[in-house]
Amino acid sequence: MFGPVGVGKTHVAQALGHLAIRLGANVRFAKTSRILADLAGGHADRTWDRRLRELVRPDVLILDDFAMRQLTASQADDLYELVSERQGRSLILTSNRAPSDWYPLFPNPVVAESLLDRLINTSHQVITNGPSYRPNKRPRAGGTEKTNKPSIK
């Protein structure tokens, strides 16, 4: 799921996760940067395999804010391993960037191509569009709330 900032991508991803839980699935939600930091810690303390297994285990894994910034070679390798190990299991990504803009974020073009081929060509892409919800959350004088509803295509 991708689109501009503030249109509700995280909200929709969490709603899908809640629905999956109601249907009996095990779901994990995390910011992509936190998952990468956790896996990096596993390299440092030699618990990487265990940490990866914990991320592979859930029926649905939701990675929020995917492709926010350039990745290190180690982060790209960790993402590749995670996506490869989860083959056939549900993965929801939210991103402010279109998938075509993800390639330059990877330092190794071979890893990028292999990982993104798995992600992009086996997925349903949901494009969200519209104005940000966040200005509507700002307190206003007199309590008047303006609503702008983003659309999902």
Buried (B, 14 or more C-beta within 10 A) or exposed (E): BBBEEBBBBBEBBBEBBEEBEEEEEEBBBBBBBEBBEBBBEBEEEEBBEEBBEEBBEBBBBBBBBBBBEEBEEEBBBBBBBBBEEBEEEBBBBBBBBEBEEBEEBBBBEEBBEBBBEBBEEEEEEBEBEBBBBEEBEEEEEEEEEEEEEBEBE
